[in-house]
């Protein structure tokens, strides 16, 4: 006989109510929002910027792994096994035999992707964990509006068949970079992922609209939704209710209230 209390562990994502659909998860965690506010505040500089990005991504990854990664039944002898045959933990744990690929979209995504790679290596069989890389540039129209992203370099380490494909990119602004990267994977890389997950600190309504339309299979996670340039009647509504009126991007496609350009801030490089 053994204890069956941990055979099937329910997990509910701590998320806010919205009307964007079941594939979008905007977390509602006071601690994370406190740290994110500090990260985005005027006057927060290095090394606090990258330290906070690391802390926030590790917390976000815990939610994603709990909610999205497969589990298996395990029986793990504890140190008490030398004293009693009952010294065995039986329960559901994360299945280490799953492929996972994290995608670095430079520059803002470089640190989050490395954190994700290192984090997943502690949970999964490291032989099944990989990191891919993209270098991209914004594409502007004649009015200096962002209309997409152009890949200027990439390093993809193989197929993506049955892998959980994770895109850790701090600011989900227009959705151009994520959609461009996913377009390439679907068109040029062999295999079908088990899941596609995007992981952000902040997203905008514009981002949600574009990504869910272009890649409805993507599962979106974010710590915060910013719609600070919406008209006043939007602010008392559940996010997504007046979706056509919501706006989180200024004329330069920066997020408001946001936190500035994270690629610049995280690398202390303003070009």
Secondary structure in CASP SS format (residue, H / E / C, confidence):
PFRMAT SS
TARGET T0000
AUTHOR 0000-0000-0000
METHOD secondary structure of the structure
MODEL  1
X C 1.00
X C 1.00
X C 1.00
X C 1.00
X C 1.00
X C 1.00
X C 1.00
X C 1.00
X C 1.00
X C 1.00
X C 1.00
X C 1.00
X C 1.00
X C 1.00
X E 1.00
X C 1.00
X C 1.00
X C 1.00
X C 1.00
X C 1.00
X C 1.00
X C 1.00
X C 1.00
X E 1.00
X E 1.00
X E 1.00
X E 1.00
X C 1.00
X C 1.00
X H 1.00
X H 1.00
X H 1.00
X H 1.00
X H 1.00
X H 1.00
X H 1.00
X H 1.00
X H 1.00
X H 1.00
X H 1.00
X C 1.00
X C 1.00
X C 1.00
X C 1.00
X C 1.00
X C 1.00
X C 1.00
X H 1.00
X H 1.00
X H 1.00
X H 1.00
X H 1.00
X H 1.00
X H 1.00
X H 1.00
X H 1.00
X H 1.00
X H 1.00
X H 1.00
X H 1.00
X H 1.00
X H 1.00
X H 1.00
X H 1.00
X H 1.00
X H 1.00
X H 1.00
X H 1.00
X C 1.00
X C 1.00
X E 1.00
X E 1.00
X E 1.00
X E 1.00
X E 1.00
X E 1.00
X E 1.00
X C 1.00
X H 1.00
X H 1.00
X H 1.00
X H 1.00
X C 1.00
X C 1.00
X C 1.00
X C 1.00
X C 1.00
X E 1.00
X E 1.00
X E 1.00
X E 1.00
X E 1.00
X E 1.00
X E 1.00
X C 1.00
X C 1.00
X C 1.00
X C 1.00
X E 1.00
X E 1.00
X E 1.00
X E 1.00
X E 1.00
X E 1.00
X E 1.00
X E 1.00
X C 1.00
X H 1.00
X H 1.00
X H 1.00
X H 1.00
X H 1.00
X H 1.00
X H 1.00
X H 1.00
X H 1.00
X H 1.00
X H 1.00
X H 1.00
X H 1.00
X H 1.00
X H 1.00
X H 1.00
X C 1.00
X C 1.00
X H 1.00
X H 1.00
X H 1.00
X E 1.00
X E 1.00
X E 1.00
X E 1.00
X E 1.00
X E 1.00
X E 1.00
X E 1.00
X E 1.00
X E 1.00
X E 1.00
X E 1.00
X C 1.00
X C 1.00
X C 1.00
X C 1.00
X C 1.00
X E 1.00
X E 1.00
X E 1.00
X E 1.00
X E 1.00
X E 1.00
X E 1.00
X E 1.00
X E 1.00
X E 1.00
X C 1.00
X C 1.00
X C 1.00
X C 1.00
X C 1.00
X C 1.00
X C 1.00
X E 1.00
X E 1.00
X E 1.00
X E 1.00
X E 1.00
X E 1.00
X C 1.00
X C 1.00
X E 1.00
X E 1.00
X C 1.00
X C 1.00
X C 1.00
X H 1.00
X H 1.00
X H 1.00
X H 1.00
X H 1.00
X H 1.00
X H 1.00
X H 1.00
X H 1.00
X H 1.00
X H 1.00
X H 1.00
X H 1.00
X C 1.00
X C 1.00
X C 1.00
X C 1.00
X C 1.00
X C 1.00
X E 1.00
X E 1.00
X E 1.00
X E 1.00
X E 1.00
X E 1.00
X E 1.00
X E 1.00
X E 1.00
X E 1.00
X H 1.00
X H 1.00
X H 1.00
X H 1.00
X H 1.00
X H 1.00
X H 1.00
X H 1.00
X H 1.00
X H 1.00
X C 1.00
X C 1.00
X C 1.00
X E 1.00
X E 1.00
X E 1.00
X E 1.00
X E 1.00
X E 1.00
X E 1.00
X E 1.00
X E 1.00
X C 1.00
X C 1.00
X C 1.00
X C 1.00
X C 1.00
X H 1.00
X H 1.00
X H 1.00
X C 1.00
X C 1.00
X C 1.00
X C 1.00
X C 1.00
X C 1.00
X C 1.00
X C 1.00
X C 1.00
X C 1.00
X C 1.00
X C 1.00
X C 1.00
X C 1.00
X E 1.00
X C 1.00
X C 1.00
X C 1.00
X C 1.00
X C 1.00
X E 1.00
X C 1.00
X C 1.00
X C 1.00
X C 1.00
X C 1.00
X C 1.00
X H 1.00
X H 1.00
X H 1.00
X H 1.00
X H 1.00
X H 1.00
X C 1.00
X C 1.00
X C 1.00
X C 1.00
END
